[in-house]
Amino acid sequence: MTAGDGAACLVVSPHLSRALSHAALIEAAGWSATTAAGGLHALTQIERERPALVAIDPALEDLSPADLHEILRDDPATAGTIVLIPGAQRPARYGGPFDVPVPAGLSAPAGLALALQVLDAQAAPRWHDPEEAALSGELSTLPLTDILLCAQELQLSGLLLIHLGAQPAHLVLRRGEIIDAECGDRPAPQAVTHLLASRVPGDFRFHLMSPDPLSAYPRGVTVPTARLLMEAAVHEDHAHAADPTQSALEAS
């Protein structure tokens, strides 16, 4: 690692909850991390801490991701800093040896894992690798509610990566409880509700993690998972009753 005395990683995002959750994932994987609310704030942090990895939210507002990337690459002190810009239109100069390209549709944790692999391939988590998942499959075969019931019963901790069509999402679980969720730009509570209510075909992967590093994870979801599952079951019953096609099939 080439980090200085400060944090090894910097997460730059105008959305505080997202910045804190991504920093918490990095720390759970074994690196120190800090956050910056915008590009100008990030430049101050970078000058002081010299992080080895900078993850830039594509929704950055005061500076564009491309502008911040260009500043970092033009400064000899940060020319070798690893830069991750997930889900953004790539800057023209993006794609050098210290830029981390993220394939379309990859979830945020998987993108972070790719960047951490550049930082230290031996110690990096393998959240981007389907072969490393403890459980995977199609949501049409094993619904999300069943997966979460199983996780609750077994007190599992880790990352549940989900693809609904082309949209990536993820849930963070600690001892069977959902503590965070990300799906598009929705706040964590709305993301959970959307994922549990969705009837769009998709697939999933569950990557196990130790619960202890997740103990300091900022909780984006405070409603008990048992209650969320109960509400999802009620919603499903109502949707089932309101589906005329399903009712006709049952009548036949």
C-alpha positions as CSV (number, residue, x, y, z in Angstrom):
1,M,0.0,0.0,0.0
2,T,1.1,3.5,-0.7
3,A,-1.2,5.3,1.7
4,G,0.3,7.9,4.0
5,D,-0.5,8.4,7.7
6,G,-4.2,8.9,7.1
7,A,-6.9,6.6,5.9
8,A,-6.0,4.1,3.2
9,C,-9.2,4.8,1.3
10,L,-11.4,7.8,0.7
11,V,-15.1,7.6,-0.3
12,V,-16.4,10.7,-2.0
13,S,-20.1,11.1,-2.2
14,P,-22.7,13.9,-1.7
15,H,-24.9,11.3,0.0
16,L,-23.7,10.9,3.6
17,S,-25.4,7.6,4.3
18,R,-24.0,6.0,1.1
19,A,-20.5,7.4,1.8
20,L,-20.6,6.0,5.4
21,S,-21.9,2.6,4.3
22,H,-19.3,2.2,1.6
23,A,-16.6,3.3,4.0
24,A,-17.9,0.7,6.5
25,L,-17.7,-2.1,3.9
26,I,-14.1,-1.1,3.2
27,E,-13.3,-1.1,6.9
28,A,-15.1,-4.5,7.4
29,A,-12.8,-5.8,4.6
30,G,-9.7,-4.7,6.6
31,W,-8.7,-1.2,5.4
32,S,-9.2,2.1,7.1
33,A,-11.5,4.6,5.3
34,T,-12.8,8.1,5.6
35,T,-15.4,10.1,3.6
36,A,-15.7,13.4,1.8
37,A,-19.0,15.2,0.9
38,G,-17.8,16.6,-2.4
39,G,-14.9,17.1,-4.7
40,L,-13.4,20.1,-3.0
41,H,-13.7,18.5,0.4
42,A,-12.0,15.4,-1.2
43,L,-9.1,17.4,-2.4
44,T,-8.4,18.7,1.1
45,Q,-8.7,15.2,2.5
46,I,-6.4,13.8,-0.2
47,E,-3.7,16.4,0.4
48,R,-3.7,15.7,4.1
49,E,-4.1,11.9,4.2
50,R,-2.8,10.7,0.8
51,P,-5.2,7.8,0.5
52,A,-4.1,4.9,-1.8
53,L,-7.7,4.5,-3.1
54,V,-10.3,7.1,-3.9
55,A,-13.9,5.9,-4.7
56,I,-15.9,8.7,-6.5
57,D,-19.7,8.7,-6.5
58,P,-20.9,9.4,-10.1
59,A,-23.5,11.8,-8.5
60,L,-20.8,14.2,-7.4
61,E,-22.0,17.7,-7.6
62,D,-19.5,20.5,-6.9
63,L,-16.9,18.9,-9.2
64,S,-17.7,16.3,-11.8
65,P,-16.1,12.9,-11.4
66,A,-14.2,13.6,-14.6
67,D,-12.8,16.9,-13.2
68,L,-11.7,15.3,-9.9
69,H,-10.1,12.4,-11.8
70,E,-8.2,14.8,-14.0
71,I,-6.9,16.8,-11.0
72,L,-5.7,13.6,-9.4
73,R,-4.0,12.4,-12.5
74,D,-2.3,15.7,-13.2
75,D,-0.8,16.0,-9.7
76,P,2.4,13.9,-9.5
77,A,1.6,13.2,-5.8
78,T,-1.7,11.4,-6.8
79,A,-0.9,10.2,-10.3
80,G,-0.6,6.6,-8.9
81,T,-3.7,6.8,-6.7
82,I,-6.2,4.1,-7.4
83,V,-9.5,5.7,-8.6
84,L,-12.9,4.0,-8.8
85,I,-15.9,5.7,-10.4
86,P,-18.7,3.1,-10.5
87,G,-21.6,3.4,-12.8
88,A,-20.5,6.7,-14.4
89,Q,-19.8,7.7,-18.0
90,R,-16.0,7.4,-18.0
91,P,-13.8,10.4,-18.3
92,A,-11.8,10.6,-21.5
93,R,-8.5,9.8,-19.8
94,Y,-10.0,7.0,-17.6
95,G,-8.6,3.5,-18.1
96,G,-5.0,3.9,-17.1
97,P,-3.2,1.4,-14.9
98,F,-4.6,2.9,-11.6
99,D,-8.2,3.3,-12.8
100,V,-10.6,0.6,-11.9
101,P,-13.1,-0.2,-14.7
102,V,-16.4,-1.6,-13.4
103,P,-18.5,-3.7,-15.8
104,A,-22.1,-2.4,-16.2
105,G,-24.6,-3.9,-13.7
106,L,-22.0,-4.7,-11.0
107,S,-23.1,-3.9,-7.5
108,A,-21.4,-1.3,-5.3
109,P,-19.7,-3.9,-3.0
110,A,-18.4,-5.8,-6.1
111,G,-17.0,-2.6,-7.5
112,L,-15.3,-1.8,-4.2
113,A,-13.9,-5.4,-4.2
114,L,-12.3,-4.8,-7.6
115,A,-10.7,-1.6,-6.4
116,L,-9.4,-3.3,-3.2
117,Q,-7.9,-6.0,-5.3
118,V,-5.8,-3.5,-7.1
119,L,-4.8,-2.1,-3.7
120,D,-3.8,-5.6,-2.4
121,A,-4.8,-8.7,-4.4
122,Q,-4.1,-11.1,-1.6
123,A,-6.1,-9.5,1.1
124,A,-9.0,-8.1,-1.0
125,P,-12.5,-9.6,-0.6
126,R,-14.0,-11.6,-3.5
127,W,-17.4,-10.0,-3.6
128,H,-17.1,-9.6,-7.4
129,D,-16.5,-13.3,-8.0
130,P,-19.6,-15.6,-8.3
131,E,-17.5,-18.6,-7.5
132,E,-16.8,-17.2,-4.0
133,A,-20.5,-16.9,-3.0
134,A,-21.7,-19.2,-0.3
135,L,-25.1,-19.4,-2.0
136,S,-26.4,-18.2,-5.4
137,G,-29.3,-18.8,-7.6
138,E,-32.4,-17.4,-9.3
139,L,-35.0,-15.5,-7.3
140,S,-37.7,-17.3,-9.3
141,T,-36.5,-20.6,-7.7
142,L,-35.6,-19.2,-4.2
143,P,-37.5,-16.0,-3.4
144,L,-35.8,-13.2,-1.5
145,T,-38.1,-13.7,1.5
146,D,-37.1,-17.3,1.7
147,I,-33.4,-16.4,1.6
148,L,-33.8,-13.9,4.4
149,L,-35.8,-16.3,6.5
150,C,-32.9,-18.8,6.1
151,A,-30.4,-16.1,7.0
152,Q,-32.4,-15.2,10.1
153,E,-32.7,-18.8,11.2
154,L,-28.9,-19.5,10.7
155,Q,-27.9,-16.0,12.0
156,L,-25.9,-15.4,8.9
157,S,-23.8,-12.2,8.3
158,G,-22.6,-10.9,4.9
159,L,-23.5,-9.4,1.6
160,L,-26.6,-10.4,-0.4
161,L,-26.0,-9.1,-3.9
162,I,-29.1,-9.0,-6.0
163,H,-29.8,-8.2,-9.7
164,L,-33.4,-7.3,-10.7
165,G,-33.2,-7.3,-14.4
166,A,-30.2,-5.1,-15.1
167,Q,-30.3,-3.2,-11.9
168,P,-27.8,-4.2,-9.2
169,A,-28.7,-3.9,-5.5
170,H,-27.5,-5.3,-2.2
171,L,-28.4,-6.0,1.4
172,V,-26.0,-6.1,4.3
173,L,-26.9,-8.6,7.0
174,R,-25.5,-9.0,10.5
175,R,-26.6,-12.1,12.4
176,G,-29.6,-12.5,10.2
177,E,-30.8,-8.9,10.5
178,I,-30.8,-6.5,7.6
179,I,-28.8,-3.4,8.6
180,D,-28.4,-1.7,5.2
181,A,-29.7,-1.8,1.7
182,E,-28.9,-0.1,-1.6
183,C,-31.0,-0.1,-4.8
184,G,-30.6,2.8,-7.1
185,D,-31.0,6.2,-5.5
186,R,-33.5,5.1,-2.9
187,P,-32.8,5.6,0.8
188,A,-32.1,2.3,2.6
189,P,-35.6,1.7,4.1
190,Q,-37.2,2.3,0.7
191,A,-34.7,0.1,-1.0
192,V,-35.6,-2.8,1.3
193,T,-39.3,-2.3,0.7
194,H,-38.7,-2.1,-3.1
195,L,-36.6,-5.3,-3.1
196,L,-39.0,-7.3,-1.0
197,A,-42.0,-6.2,-3.1
198,S,-40.4,-6.6,-6.5
199,R,-41.8,-9.2,-8.8
200,V,-39.1,-8.6,-11.5
201,P,-37.0,-11.7,-12.4
202,G,-33.5,-11.7,-11.0
203,D,-30.7,-13.6,-9.4
204,F,-28.7,-13.4,-6.2
205,R,-25.4,-14.2,-4.5
206,F,-24.7,-14.4,-0.8
207,H,-21.1,-13.7,0.4
208,L,-20.5,-14.6,4.0
209,M,-18.7,-12.2,6.3
210,S,-17.7,-12.3,10.0
211,P,-20.3,-10.4,12.1
212,D,-17.7,-8.6,14.2
213,P,-16.3,-6.2,11.6
214,L,-20.0,-5.2,10.8
215,S,-20.6,-4.2,14.4
216,A,-19.6,-0.6,13.7
217,Y,-21.6,-0.5,10.4
218,P,-24.0,2.5,10.4
219,R,-27.5,1.1,10.4
220,G,-29.5,2.3,7.4
221,V,-32.3,-0.1,8.2
222,T,-33.6,0.0,11.8
223,V,-36.9,-2.0,11.4
224,P,-36.5,-5.6,12.6
225,T,-36.2,-8.0,9.7
226,A,-39.0,-10.2,11.0
227,R,-41.4,-7.2,10.7
228,L,-40.1,-6.4,7.2
229,L,-40.8,-10.0,6.2
230,M,-44.2,-10.0,7.7
231,E,-45.1,-6.8,5.8
232,A,-43.8,-8.3,2.6
233,A,-45.9,-11.4,3.1
234,V,-49.0,-9.2,3.6
235,H,-48.1,-7.2,0.5
236,E,-47.7,-10.4,-1.5
237,D,-51.1,-11.8,-0.3
238,H,-52.8,-8.5,-1.4
239,A,-51.0,-8.6,-4.8
240,H,-51.9,-12.3,-5.2
241,A,-55.6,-11.6,-4.4
242,A,-55.7,-8.6,-6.8
243,D,-54.1,-10.6,-9.7
244,P,-57.1,-11.6,-12.0
245,T,-54.9,-14.0,-14.0
246,Q,-53.9,-15.9,-10.8
247,S,-57.5,-15.9,-9.6
248,A,-58.7,-17.4,-12.8
249,L,-56.1,-20.1,-12.7
250,E,-57.1,-21.1,-9.2
251,A,-60.8,-21.1,-10.1
252,S,-60.1,-23.5,-13.0
